[in-house]
Amino acid sequence: MPAPLRHNSDIRSRLGLRQVINVSGTMTFLGASIITDEAIAAMAAIAPEWVEMDDLQRRASTVIARLTGGEAGFVTACCAAGISLTIAGAMTGTDLLAIERLPDDTRGLKDEVILQIGHAVNYGAPVDQSIRLTGAKVVLAGTVSSTLRHHVENAITDRTAAVLHVVSHHTVQYGQLSLEEVVEICRPRGVPVIVDAASEYDLTGFLARGADIVIYSGHKFLSGPTSGIVAGRKDLVRAAYLQNRGIGRAMKVGKESVAGVMAALEAWETRDHAGIRARETAALELWSETLNRQPGLAARIVPDPTGNPLDRLEVVVTAESGFTAYGLAKTLAAGDPPVIVRDHEAELGFFFLDPCNLHPGEAEVVADAFERVMAAPRPENATATARHSAEAALRWPD
């Protein structure tokens, strides 16, 4: 079996952690991302120093504005925190007393946030919970399969603080209003449009298309530390940043993360995006060739559903393989080394392999893992069909 070229893998051994291979994607439950060297260096450099955090965030605002086209920006703990802070800012503006009164006292404030039902997703927690943490009420518009203009138009009242527009592979991918349509409805009515673009590659497009605020992940594709980036209209960004004097105190970000995000953003400008894409494509082609030789497996390269410039391998698992898709995913995850696939749709008979988080040599290890599993006797859970459950979480930390 080819050996993967581990990157600082000794820390996992020292901590007694499995040395997993991630072909699931930029997933929080796997540690979010491989942090770029530039970000690591910036974090290490600022770690022993005292800084004035507002000034550091002011410098971050300049970098964020340049990279996103927004008027201003800041770094927060994560995208979920960014949603809460921007919505709270839309509710309170710069009223410091109102900021201190949230979340339980919203008297005199606009306290309703519209969300298309097809956007009411769970990405590890319900997206609507990030709204409710502010004290705002969620107003769901439309149906799961169809949201039309009149659904959003009639949801807007004098209590509407904002519309949250979610861009994600988790959302319903048809029948929902586009960002342009939402902006067209909201702008004449003075309702801010906040875009959750946590897993998106494009740093400029959403503001250019009319969004007032966009929230990006500082880790995922950027490969910075776990964090969120808020960018957009200066007045809304300022109001969101001021929430650090209120509910944002529980979501505060450290100097290391701010410096790391700034470095990751600057590295993004000079990153060899074409070279990275070529390496990802080579991995996908290797996996496709390997898996299509196996009985009961059918693999094809598919584009990202939200238009990010990346592809994944869809692996359809049929009865001929002796596995269900869920059973094969569990067997790979239990292997040595563990290979963690993107299995959130496994109940439909397929999963995906995502090549964007590989260390050198790991593409070959993944291909070899499939060959070994398919050649071995089928384990007891080979035909498991159970969906993800909370059993393991309920046993933590045991």
N, C-alpha and C positions, 0 to 999 in steps of 0.2 A: 504494500500500500504506500503511495507517495506521502511523504510527511509534509504537513503544512509548515510554512515559515512563520512561526509565531512572532507576534509583536509584543514584547514585554510580558509574555505569558506567565512568568514566574510569580507575579503578584496574585494571579488566580490560584496557583498551586499553594502559595503561602496561606491564603485565606480559606483554602478548602473548597474552592468553587470549581464547577465544571468548566472546561475549556471549550465552550460551545462555538459552533460555526453558524453564523447568522445569514440565512438566505430568506429571511422574513421581511426585512426592510428596516427602515429607521424607526424601530419600535421602542417605546419607553420601557417596556418590561424586559428588554434586553440591554438596556443601558443607553439607548437613544442614538448614539453615533460613535464613529471613530473620530476623535477630536484631532483636528489638523495640527501639525507641528508648530505653526505660527501662533495658534491660539494657546497651545500648551506653554510656549515660551513667554507669551505676554502674561498669562496667569501666574507663572512662577516668578516673573520679574516684579509684579505688583504685590504679590502675596505678603512680603515682609514690610511693606510701606504703608504709612498713613496717607490717606487722601481725603479731600472734601468731596463727598459723594455727589452732591449736586453739581459740582464742577466737572467731575468725571462723566456724569450723565449728560452734561452740556456738551462735552467733547463727543460723546457717543451720538448725540442728536445730530451733530454736523455730519458724521460718517453715515448714519442711517439716512439722512436726507439726501445725501449725494448718491447713495446706492439705490434708493427706492423712488426718488423723485418727489418725496413728501416734503412738506414744509418743516417738519420737526419729527423727533422720535425719541424713544428711550428703551432701555432694556429692563425686562421684568423676569420673574422667576420661571415662567413657562407661558405657553399660549393660553392655557385655561385661565391663568392669572390675568393675562392681557385682556381677555374677553371681559372678565369682571371689572377690571379697572376702567376700560373704555366705556362700558355701559354705565358704571357709576359716575364717570365724568360727564356723560351725556345727561345724566339726571341732575347733578349738582352744579355743573359749571364750576366756577371758582369760589363758590360760597363755602367758606371754611367751616362754618357752623353746620351746614347741611352735610358736609363730608364727615364730620364727627358724629352726626346723628345716624348715619347708615349703619346697619341695614334695617333696623326695626322701625325707624321713624322716617317716613317718606312724606310727611305732611307738606303740602304745597309744591311737591316736585312731580314732574312727569315720571311715572313709574311703571310704564308698560313697554314691553319690548316684543316686537313682532318677529316670528320665526316660521318659515314655511314648514309644514308638517314633515315633508320629505327631507328636511334638514335637521330634524330632531334626533340626532344620532348619538351613539355612545362610543367614545374613543378610549375607553378605560374608565370613564365616568360620563354621566349624561351631560351633553352640551348645555341643556337648559338649566342644569344646576349652577353653572357658572353665571347664568343670568340671575337666578334666585338668590345667590349669595349676596347680591347687592341690595336685596329688598324689593327688587322689581318683580312684576308679574309677567309671566310668559303668555303671549297671545299667539296661539297657533293659527296659521292661515292655510286654507285649502285642504286637500286630502293627500294621502300618501302617494297616490298615482297622478294627481292633477292639482296644480295651483294656478289659478288664472288671475288676471289683473284685478278683477273686482273683489277677489278674496283679500288681497292686500289693501286695496283702496278702502274697502269698508272696515278693515281692521284698524285703520288709522283714526285716532281720536285726539282730543286735546290733552290726553294723558300719555300719548306715545312719545317715548324718549328716543327710540332708535329702532332700526331693523337690523337684525343679525343675519348675515348671508354666509352660509357655510360652504366652502369649496373642499371637497374630500371624496375619496373613492367610497367612503361609507354612505354617502347620501344617495337618495334615489336619483338615478342618472337620466331620468326622462320625466316629462310632464311638469317640471318645476320652472318657475320664472328665472330668466337669466339675470345676471348682475345688471346689464344695461336696462332691462325692463324694470327692475326694482329701483334703480337710480331715477329713471324717467318718472316713476310714480312718486318717489319720495322727495326729490329735489324741490319741485314747486311748492311742496307742503312744509318745507323746512325740517324734514326728518333725516337725521344722519344715517348713513348706511355704513355699517361696520362689517368687514369681511374677515372671517376666520380662514386664513390661508396657511395653516400650520404645516401642511405637507407639500407646499407648492415651491417650485423651482424659480418661477418668474418673480423677480423682486420689484418690477416696475409696472406690470400690466394692469393690476387691479386698480391702482390709483389713477392711471391713465384712462381707464374705462369708467371712472366716475365715483369710485368708492371714496368716502370721507376719511375712513381709518382702515388700515389693514394690519392684521396681526400675523406675524411670521414666526416660525420656529428659529431659534438661534442655533440649534444643533442639527437635526435632521440633515437636509442637503448642505447646509452651510458648514457643518462639521465643527461647530463651536461647542462650548459647554452647554449643559441643559439650561435653557432660557427661552424667553419669548421676546419678540421685537414688536413694538408698537410704532407705527409710522402713519403720517397723514397731515390733516389740517392742524395748524399750530394751536388754534384755540381749543380744539378737542384733545390734542395731545397734552397740552398744559393741564387741562381739567383732569385728564386721566392720571397724569403724573402726580398731581396733588392728592390723589387718593392714598398715596404713601403716608399721609397724615391721618388716614382713617383705616378702612378695611385693607388697604394695601400693605399695612404694617405686617400683616401675617403672610404676605407674599413677597417680602423684600428680597432683593438680589444683592449678592456680595460684590466687592470691588473686583474679585478675580473673574467673575462671570462677565461683568461689564467690559473689562479689558479683553477678555477672551473673545467676546462677540465682536468687538471692534476689530481685532486682529483677523478673525474669521471673515468678516465682511471685506476687509482690504485684500485678504488672500483670494477671495472670490473673484476679484477683478483680474487677477493674473493667473488663475487656475487654468490648467490645460483641459478644458471641458471636452474637447474633441478626443484627446487621448484617453480620458476616463471612459468616454462612451465606447471607444474602440475596445478597451479591455473588457468592459461589460458585455459587449456583443460577442467577443471571443468566448467568454464563459457561457453565454446562452447557447451558442452554437455547439460547444462541447457537450453541454447537458442535453440538448435536443437530440444530438446524434446518439448519445449513450442511452437515453431513456426510450427512444423509439425502437431500439433493438430488443426491449424487454416486452414479453407477452403481457397484455393487459394494461400497458401504459401507452398513452398517446400524448405527445408533447408538441406544443407550438408556441412560437414567440408572439406575444401580444403587446400592443402599446399601452401606456399608462392611461387609465380612464379619464383623468382630468387634464390630459394634454401635456404633462411634464415630459421633457425630452429624455425618456428612458423606456425600456421595454422589460418585460418579465417573461418567464416561461410558465405557461399554463400546463399543468399535468393532470390529465383526465385518467382516473383509475377505474377500471372495469373489473367484473367478477373473475375474468380470466387470470388476473394477476394473483388471486388468492387474498387480496386485501380490499378493504374499503379505503377511500381517500383518507378518512380520519385514522384508520388503523395503520396505514403506511406512514402517515405523519407522526403518529405516536411512536412507531417502531424506529424511525430515523432519529427522533428526539431522544430515545433511550439508548442509542448506539454509542460507540467510542471511536471517534469523538461524536458528541451529540450534534446533529444537524437540525436546526430549527427552521421549518418552512413556514410560508405564509398561508395558514390554514383556516382563515376566518370564514371561508365558504365551503369547507370540506364536506358538510352535510349534503351539498349538491353534487358531490362526486369528483371534485377537483380541488387542487391547491396550486399555489404559485411558488416559483423560485425567483428571488430578487437578488441581482448581482451587485447591488450598490454598496455593500458593506464587507467586501472580501479583502482579506490580507493576501499578499502574494502566495501562490501555491494552493489556496483553499478551493479554487474552482475544481481542481483535479481531485481533491479529497472528497468533495461532494459527489462527483461522478462515481468515484470508487465506492462510496458509501451506498449508493443506489445499487450498484452491481452486487455488492456483498449481501445486502438485504434481500434482493430478489433471488439470489442463488441459495439462500439459507432456508431451513424449514420455517414454516410460518409460525409466529409466536401466538400465544393465547389470545391476545387482543387484536389479531390481524383483521378481523371483520367487525371491530367495534364501530358503533354508530353514534355513540354518546356525544352530545354537544358539550361545549365548554361549560364547566360547572364551577361553583364557588367552593367546592369541597377543600381544595388545597389552601385557598385563602383563609378559610375558616379554621384550618389547623395551624396557621402561622402563629408563633415562630417555631412550633414543634416540627 
